[in-house]
Amino acid sequence: MATAAIKIKIMPEGLDIDLNKIKEEATKKITAEGGVLSSYVEEPIAFGLKALIATLAWPEAKSTDLVEQIFSELPGVSSVSIIDYRRALG
């Protein structure tokens, strides 16, 4: 079975949102679905607002819609978008 390497941009609802809580909850939920989160990067947007860029390995047999749904249902998340999708073999 092939694995997909996915990068997702997660926008918080505001400056007061704790990005570490989003990271913790997302890691739990993605792992429970068979994914592996490899890293998070905080990307400055404007006026102190930061987006999270999550990189993860995801079973290609599962829909990427599930990944977006997991992140978008987290408290404090405003929007989620896949910014890169690649097939990872090996």
N, CA, C and O atoms as CSV, one atom per row, in Angstrom:
chain,resi,resn,atom,element,x,y,z
A,1,MET,N,N,0.842,-1.176,0.000
A,1,MET,CA,C,0.000,0.000,0.000
A,1,MET,C,C,0.891,1.245,0.000
A,1,MET,O,O,1.866,1.323,0.748
A,2,ALA,N,N,0.551,2.189,-0.826
A,2,ALA,CA,C,1.326,3.426,-0.936
A,2,ALA,C,C,0.923,4.404,0.167
A,2,ALA,O,O,-0.155,4.317,0.755
A,3,THR,N,N,1.824,5.320,0.414
A,3,THR,CA,C,1.603,6.355,1.413
A,3,THR,C,C,1.693,7.707,0.732
A,3,THR,O,O,2.499,7.908,-0.177
A,4,ALA,N,N,0.862,8.624,1.178
A,4,ALA,CA,C,0.892,9.987,0.659
A,4,ALA,C,C,1.590,10.890,1.661
A,4,ALA,O,O,1.388,10.761,2.868
A,5,ALA,N,N,2.410,11.803,1.161
A,5,ALA,CA,C,3.035,12.834,1.984
A,5,ALA,C,C,2.224,14.108,1.772
A,5,ALA,O,O,2.121,14.608,0.651
A,6,ILE,N,N,1.657,14.621,2.838
A,6,ILE,CA,C,0.732,15.757,2.748
A,6,ILE,C,C,1.222,16.912,3.607
A,6,ILE,O,O,1.696,16.714,4.725
A,7,LYS,N,N,1.101,18.122,3.068
A,7,LYS,CA,C,1.336,19.345,3.852
A,7,LYS,C,C,0.008,20.079,3.924
A,7,LYS,O,O,-0.669,20.278,2.915
A,8,ILE,N,N,-0.351,20.477,5.139
A,8,ILE,CA,C,-1.628,21.136,5.365
A,8,ILE,C,C,-1.404,22.457,6.085
A,8,ILE,O,O,-0.625,22.534,7.035
A,9,LYS,N,N,-2.089,23.485,5.628
A,9,LYS,CA,C,-2.031,24.801,6.267
A,9,LYS,C,C,-3.264,24.953,7.154
A,9,LYS,O,O,-4.397,24.853,6.684
A,10,ILE,N,N,-3.026,25.196,8.442
A,10,ILE,CA,C,-4.093,25.332,9.419
A,10,ILE,C,C,-4.086,26.762,9.938
A,10,ILE,O,O,-3.102,27.223,10.517
A,11,MET,N,N,-5.189,27.449,9.725
A,11,MET,CA,C,-5.317,28.830,10.193
A,11,MET,C,C,-6.118,28.863,11.494
A,11,MET,O,O,-7.233,28.345,11.548
A,12,PRO,N,N,-5.557,29.470,12.542
A,12,PRO,CA,C,-6.301,29.596,13.803
A,12,PRO,C,C,-7.349,30.711,13.691
A,12,PRO,O,O,-7.293,31.551,12.793
A,13,GLU,N,N,-8.295,30.693,14.618
A,13,GLU,CA,C,-9.354,31.705,14.618
A,13,GLU,C,C,-8.853,33.084,15.027
A,13,GLU,O,O,-9.469,34.094,14.688
A,14,GLY,N,N,-7.746,33.133,15.750
A,14,GLY,CA,C,-7.233,34.426,16.196
A,14,GLY,C,C,-5.893,34.300,16.887
A,14,GLY,O,O,-5.313,33.217,16.971
A,15,LEU,N,N,-5.413,35.429,17.378
A,15,LEU,CA,C,-4.112,35.484,18.040
A,15,LEU,C,C,-4.086,34.757,19.382
A,15,LEU,O,O,-3.036,34.285,19.815
A,16,ASP,N,N,-5.236,34.669,20.035
A,16,ASP,CA,C,-5.290,34.093,21.377
A,16,ASP,C,C,-5.402,32.568,21.391
A,16,ASP,O,O,-5.485,31.972,22.465
A,17,ILE,N,N,-5.406,31.937,20.241
A,17,ILE,CA,C,-5.520,30.478,20.149
A,17,ILE,C,C,-4.164,29.842,20.438
A,17,ILE,O,O,-3.146,30.248,19.877
A,18,ASP,N,N,-4.159,28.847,21.313
A,18,ASP,CA,C,-2.937,28.136,21.681
A,18,ASP,C,C,-2.619,27.101,20.595
A,18,ASP,O,O,-3.306,26.086,20.477
A,19,LEU,N,N,-1.583,27.364,19.812
A,19,LEU,CA,C,-1.211,26.467,18.720
A,19,LEU,C,C,-0.728,25.117,19.233
A,19,LEU,O,O,-0.872,24.108,18.542
A,20,ASN,N,N,-0.166,25.083,20.417
A,20,ASN,CA,C,0.294,23.810,20.986
A,20,ASN,C,C,-0.873,22.862,21.263
A,20,ASN,O,O,-0.736,21.651,21.093
A,21,LYS,N,N,-2.012,23.396,21.685
A,21,LYS,CA,C,-3.190,22.554,21.905
A,21,LYS,C,C,-3.690,21.980,20.586
A,21,LYS,O,O,-4.099,20.821,20.522
A,22,ILE,N,N,-3.657,22.791,19.540
A,22,ILE,CA,C,-4.057,22.300,18.221
A,22,ILE,C,C,-3.123,21.170,17.793
A,22,ILE,O,O,-3.577,20.143,17.289
A,23,LYS,N,N,-1.831,21.358,17.991
A,23,LYS,CA,C,-0.850,20.333,17.629
A,23,LYS,C,C,-1.113,19.023,18.376
A,23,LYS,O,O,-1.118,17.948,17.776
A,24,GLU,N,N,-1.332,19.120,19.683
A,24,GLU,CA,C,-1.550,17.925,20.504
A,24,GLU,C,C,-2.789,17.162,20.071
A,24,GLU,O,O,-2.742,15.946,19.885
A,25,GLU,N,N,-3.896,17.874,19.911
A,25,GLU,CA,C,-5.151,17.224,19.527
A,25,GLU,C,C,-5.067,16.634,18.125
A,25,GLU,O,O,-5.539,15.523,17.887
A,26,ALA,N,N,-4.473,17.371,17.208
A,26,ALA,CA,C,-4.348,16.889,15.828
A,26,ALA,C,C,-3.492,15.631,15.770
A,26,ALA,O,O,-3.827,14.680,15.064
A,27,THR,N,N,-2.390,15.623,16.509
A,27,THR,CA,C,-1.506,14.465,16.513
A,27,THR,C,C,-2.245,13.225,17.009
A,27,THR,O,O,-2.105,12.150,16.426
A,28,LYS,N,N,-3.028,13.363,18.076
A,28,LYS,CA,C,-3.802,12.237,18.610
A,28,LYS,C,C,-4.774,11.693,17.565
A,28,LYS,O,O,-4.849,10.485,17.343
A,29,LYS,N,N,-5.519,12.602,16.926
A,29,LYS,CA,C,-6.568,12.177,15.999
A,29,LYS,C,C,-6.004,11.602,14.705
A,29,LYS,O,O,-6.525,10.616,14.183
A,30,ILE,N,N,-4.948,12.211,14.187
A,30,ILE,CA,C,-4.338,11.702,12.952
A,30,ILE,C,C,-3.716,10.333,13.200
A,30,ILE,O,O,-3.850,9.434,12.369
A,31,THR,N,N,-3.045,10.167,14.321
A,31,THR,CA,C,-2.434,8.885,14.665
A,31,THR,C,C,-3.495,7.798,14.816
A,31,THR,O,O,-3.282,6.661,14.394
A,32,ALA,N,N,-4.630,8.138,15.412
A,32,ALA,CA,C,-5.721,7.176,15.586
A,32,ALA,C,C,-6.281,6.694,14.242
A,32,ALA,O,O,-6.817,5.590,14.150
A,33,GLU,N,N,-6.156,7.519,13.211
A,33,GLU,CA,C,-6.655,7.156,11.878
A,33,GLU,C,C,-5.593,6.491,11.003
A,33,GLU,O,O,-5.860,6.176,9.844
A,34,GLY,N,N,-4.399,6.276,11.540
A,34,GLY,CA,C,-3.352,5.588,10.783
A,34,GLY,C,C,-2.326,6.499,10.137
A,34,GLY,O,O,-1.454,6.027,9.408
A,35,GLY,N,N,-2.415,7.798,10.394
A,35,GLY,CA,C,-1.444,8.741,9.846
A,35,GLY,C,C,-0.276,8.943,10.801
A,35,GLY,O,O,-0.335,8.557,11.969
A,36,VAL,N,N,0.781,9.553,10.287
A,36,VAL,CA,C,1.955,9.854,11.099
A,36,VAL,C,C,2.336,11.311,10.857
A,36,VAL,O,O,2.716,11.688,9.748
A,37,LEU,N,N,2.231,12.124,11.905
A,37,LEU,CA,C,2.631,13.528,11.790
A,37,LEU,C,C,4.134,13.621,11.993
A,37,LEU,O,O,4.661,13.168,13.009
A,38,SER,N,N,4.818,14.210,11.021
A,38,SER,CA,C,6.278,14.288,11.133
A,38,SER,C,C,6.754,15.649,11.625
A,38,SER,O,O,7.787,15.734,12.289
A,39,SER,N,N,6.016,16.719,11.311
A,39,SER,CA,C,6.461,18.023,11.788
A,39,SER,C,C,5.356,19.070,11.714
A,39,SER,O,O,4.378,18.937,10.979
A,40,TYR,N,N,5.559,20.114,12.510
A,40,TYR,CA,C,4.742,21.326,12.458
A,40,TYR,C,C,5.689,22.495,12.319
A,40,TYR,O,O,6.743,22.528,12.954
A,41,VAL,N,N,5.321,23.450,11.494
A,41,VAL,CA,C,6.075,24.689,11.353
A,41,VAL,C,C,5.085,25.834,11.529
A,41,VAL,O,O,3.997,25.818,10.952
A,42,GLU,N,N,5.465,26.820,12.321
A,42,GLU,CA,C,4.625,28.004,12.485
A,42,GLU,C,C,5.050,29.034,11.443
A,42,GLU,O,O,6.208,29.447,11.390
A,43,GLU,N,N,4.089,29.439,10.620
A,43,GLU,CA,C,4.355,30.385,9.532
A,43,GLU,C,C,3.710,31.731,9.857
A,43,GLU,O,O,2.489,31.803,9.995
A,44,PRO,N,N,4.502,32.799,9.982
A,44,PRO,CA,C,3.926,34.122,10.250
A,44,PRO,C,C,3.035,34.568,9.084
A,44,PRO,O,O,3.402,34.435,7.917
A,45,ILE,N,N,1.864,35.096,9.427
A,45,ILE,CA,C,0.927,35.579,8.403
A,45,ILE,C,C,0.926,37.109,8.405
A,45,ILE,O,O,1.387,37.734,7.451
A,46,ALA,N,N,0.409,37.708,9.475
A,46,ALA,CA,C,0.384,39.170,9.590
A,46,ALA,C,C,-0.021,39.564,11.003
A,46,ALA,O,O,-0.838,38.894,11.634
A,47,PHE,N,N,0.553,40.652,11.491
A,47,PHE,CA,C,0.177,41.252,12.774
A,47,PHE,C,C,0.212,40.241,13.924
A,47,PHE,O,O,-0.636,40.294,14.815
A,48,GLY,N,N,1.170,39.335,13.914
A,48,GLY,CA,C,1.321,38.357,14.980
A,48,GLY,C,C,0.561,37.056,14.781
A,48,GLY,O,O,0.754,36.103,15.537
A,49,LEU,N,N,-0.297,37.006,13.779
A,49,LEU,CA,C,-1.045,35.780,13.492
A,49,LEU,C,C,-0.118,34.770,12.823
A,49,LEU,O,O,0.631,35.114,11.908
A,50,LYS,N,N,-0.172,33.528,13.284
A,50,LYS,CA,C,0.659,32.471,12.713
A,50,LYS,C,C,-0.220,31.311,12.268
A,50,LYS,O,O,-1.178,30.946,12.950
A,51,ALA,N,N,0.114,30.740,11.125
A,51,ALA,CA,C,-0.535,29.520,10.652
A,51,ALA,C,C,0.359,28.344,11.002
A,51,ALA,O,O,1.572,28.499,11.144
A,52,LEU,N,N,-0.235,27.180,11.139
A,52,LEU,CA,C,0.533,25.948,11.323
A,52,LEU,C,C,0.621,25.227,9.991
A,52,LEU,O,O,-0.378,25.082,9.287
A,53,ILE,N,N,1.806,24.781,9.651
A,53,ILE,CA,C,1.987,23.935,8.477
A,53,ILE,C,C,2.338,22.548,9.012
A,53,ILE,O,O,3.407,22.347,9.587
A,54,ALA,N,N,1.437,21.605,8.821
A,54,ALA,CA,C,1.646,20.236,9.297
A,54,ALA,C,C,2.080,19.363,8.131
A,54,ALA,O,O,1.509,19.436,7.043
A,55,THR,N,N,3.093,18.538,8.364
A,55,THR,CA,C,3.551,17.569,7.372
A,55,THR,C,C,3.269,16.187,7.937
A,55,THR,O,O,3.649,15.877,9.066
A,56,LEU,N,N,2.597,15.358,7.141
A,56,LEU,CA,C,2.242,14.042,7.638
A,56,LEU,C,C,2.264,12.994,6.541
A,56,LEU,O,O,2.161,13.297,5.352
A,57,ALA,N,N,2.403,11.752,6.978
A,57,ALA,CA,C,2.283,10.600,6.096
A,57,ALA,C,C,0.871,10.055,6.293
A,57,ALA,O,O,0.415,9.884,7.423
A,58,TRP,N,N,0.188,9.786,5.189
A,58,TRP,CA,C,-1.210,9.371,5.245
A,58,TRP,C,C,-1.421,8.178,4.322
A,58,TRP,O,O,-0.925,8.189,3.196
A,59,PRO,N,N,-2.145,7.146,4.764
A,59,PRO,CA,C,-2.405,6.003,3.894
A,59,PRO,C,C,-3.160,6.461,2.640
A,59,PRO,O,O,-4.218,7.081,2.737
A,60,GLU,N,N,-2.619,6.156,1.493
A,60,GLU,CA,C,-3.216,6.623,0.245
A,60,GLU,C,C,-4.619,6.049,0.018
A,60,GLU,O,O,-5.427,6.636,-0.701
A,61,ALA,N,N,-4.896,4.914,0.629
A,61,ALA,CA,C,-6.210,4.295,0.478
A,61,ALA,C,C,-7.310,5.104,1.171
A,61,ALA,O,O,-8.487,4.956,0.840
A,62,LYS,N,N,-6.938,5.952,2.125
A,62,LYS,CA,C,-7.910,6.788,2.836
A,62,LYS,C,C,-8.011,8.153,2.159
A,62,LYS,O,O,-7.040,8.666,1.602
A,63,SER,N,N,-9.187,8.714,2.221
A,63,SER,CA,C,-9.456,10.003,1.591
A,63,SER,C,C,-8.750,11.154,2.318
A,63,SER,O,O,-8.632,11.152,3.543
A,64,THR,N,N,-8.289,12.123,1.544
A,64,THR,CA,C,-7.706,13.326,2.149
A,64,THR,C,C,-8.798,14.201,2.776
A,64,THR,O,O,-8.506,15.074,3.593
A,65,ASP,N,N,-10.037,13.965,2.393
A,65,ASP,CA,C,-11.140,14.701,3.013
A,65,ASP,C,C,-11.186,14.431,4.512
A,65,ASP,O,O,-11.532,15.315,5.297
A,66,LEU,N,N,-10.839,13.212,4.907
A,66,LEU,CA,C,-10.820,12.864,6.323
A,66,LEU,C,C,-9.755,13.674,7.062
A,66,LEU,O,O,-9.985,14.115,8.188
A,67,VAL,N,N,-8.598,13.872,6.441
A,67,VAL,CA,C,-7.540,14.682,7.056
A,67,VAL,C,C,-8.035,16.111,7.264
A,67,VAL,O,O,-7.888,16.671,8.351
A,68,GLU,N,N,-8.616,16.691,6.234
A,68,GLU,CA,C,-9.137,18.054,6.343
A,68,GLU,C,C,-10.222,18.147,7.413
A,68,GLU,O,O,-10.273,19.116,8.170
A,69,GLN,N,N,-11.078,17.148,7.472
A,69,GLN,CA,C,-12.156,17.134,8.460
A,69,GLN,C,C,-11.605,17.078,9.880
A,69,GLN,O,O,-12.088,17.788,10.763
A,70,ILE,N,N,-10.592,16.235,10.105
A,70,ILE,CA,C,-9.990,16.113,11.437
A,70,ILE,C,C,-9.454,17.463,11.902
A,70,ILE,O,O,-9.723,17.887,13.026
A,71,PHE,N,N,-8.698,18.135,11.042
A,71,PHE,CA,C,-8.118,19.421,11.424
A,71,PHE,C,C,-9.186,20.506,11.571
A,71,PHE,O,O,-9.116,21.312,12.499
A,72,SER,N,N,-10.154,20.541,10.688
A,72,SER,CA,C,-11.150,21.615,10.720
A,72,SER,C,C,-12.101,21.497,11.909
A,72,SER,O,O,-12.695,22.495,12.317
A,73,GLU,N,N,-12.257,20.297,12.473
A,73,GLU,CA,C,-13.139,20.122,13.627
A,73,GLU,C,C,-12.462,20.453,14.956
A,73,GLU,O,O,-13.121,20.454,15.996
A,74,LEU,N,N,-11.170,20.730,14.939
A,74,LEU,CA,C,-10.465,21.073,16.178
A,74,LEU,C,C,-10.895,22.444,16.674
A,74,LEU,O,O,-11.083,23.359,15.873
A,75,PRO,N,N,-11.053,22.601,17.995
A,75,PRO,CA,C,-11.416,23.917,18.523
A,75,PRO,C,C,-10.325,24.945,18.232
A,75,PRO,O,O,-9.136,24.674,18.402
A,76,GLY,N,N,-10.748,26.123,17.793
A,76,GLY,CA,C,-9.801,27.202,17.527
A,76,GLY,C,C,-9.295,27.256,16.099
A,76,GLY,O,O,-8.520,28.150,15.758
A,77,VAL,N,N,-9.716,26.316,15.249
A,77,VAL,CA,C,-9.255,26.296,13.858
A,77,VAL,C,C,-10.274,27.007,12.976
A,77,VAL,O,O,-11.464,26.693,13.007
A,78,SER,N,N,-9.799,27.961,12.197
A,78,SER,CA,C,-10.652,28.735,11.303
A,78,SER,C,C,-10.783,28.071,9.932
A,78,SER,O,O,-11.890,27.913,9.417
A,79,SER,N,N,-9.646,27.682,9.345
A,79,SER,CA,C,-9.682,27.051,8.026
A,79,SER,C,C,-8.516,26.087,7.855
A,79,SER,O,O,-7.502,26.176,8.547
A,80,VAL,N,N,-8.687,25.170,6.920
A,80,VAL,CA,C,-7.689,24.138,6.638
A,80,VAL,C,C,-7.604,23.977,5.130
A,80,VAL,O,O,-8.624,23.926,4.442
A,81,SER,N,N,-6.373,23.896,4.618
A,81,SER,CA,C,-6.221,23.630,3.184
A,81,SER,C,C,-4.969,22.792,2.937
A,81,SER,O,O,-3.925,23.001,3.554
A,82,ILE,N,N,-5.104,21.846,2.023
A,82,ILE,CA,C,-3.958,21.031,1.626
A,82,ILE,C,C,-3.131,21.867,0.658
A,82,ILE,O,O,-3.638,22.346,-0.356
A,83,ILE,N,N,-1.845,22.038,0.985
A,83,ILE,CA,C,-0.984,22.854,0.127
A,83,ILE,C,C,-0.004,22.008,-0.683
A,83,ILE,O,O,0.610,22.505,-1.627
A,84,ASP,N,N,0.147,20.724,-0.317
A,84,ASP,CA,C,1.025,19.839,-1.082
A,84,ASP,C,C,0.612,18.394,-0.844
A,84,ASP,O,O,0.327,17.997,0.286
A,85,TYR,N,N,0.582,17.618,-1.911
A,85,TYR,CA,C,0.231,16.198,-1.840
A,85,TYR,C,C,1.172,15.458,-2.768
A,85,TYR,O,O,1.243,15.764,-3.959
A,86,ARG,N,N,1.890,14.494,-2.237
A,86,ARG,CA,C,2.826,13.708,-3.040
A,86,ARG,C,C,2.714,12.241,-2.668
A,86,ARG,O,O,2.461,11.893,-1.515
A,87,ARG,N,N,2.901,11.406,-3.641
A,87,ARG,CA,C,2.910,9.972,-3.387
A,87,ARG,C,C,4.294,9.583,-2.918
A,87,ARG,O,O,5.289,9.883,-3.577
A,88,ALA,N,N,4.357,8.908,-1.770
A,88,ALA,CA,C,5.628,8.477,-1.205
A,88,ALA,C,C,5.684,6.954,-1.305
A,88,ALA,O,O,4.816,6.257,-0.779
A,89,LEU,N,N,6.688,6.457,-1.969
A,89,LEU,CA,C,6.843,5.015,-2.120
A,89,LEU,C,C,8.008,4.530,-1.290
A,89,LEU,O,O,9.007,5.229,-1.125
A,90,GLY,N,N,7.871,3.343,-0.778
A,90,GLY,CA,C,8.995,2.747,-0.063
A,90,GLY,C,C,8.819,2.626,1.400
A,90,GLY,O,O,9.712,2.136,2.092
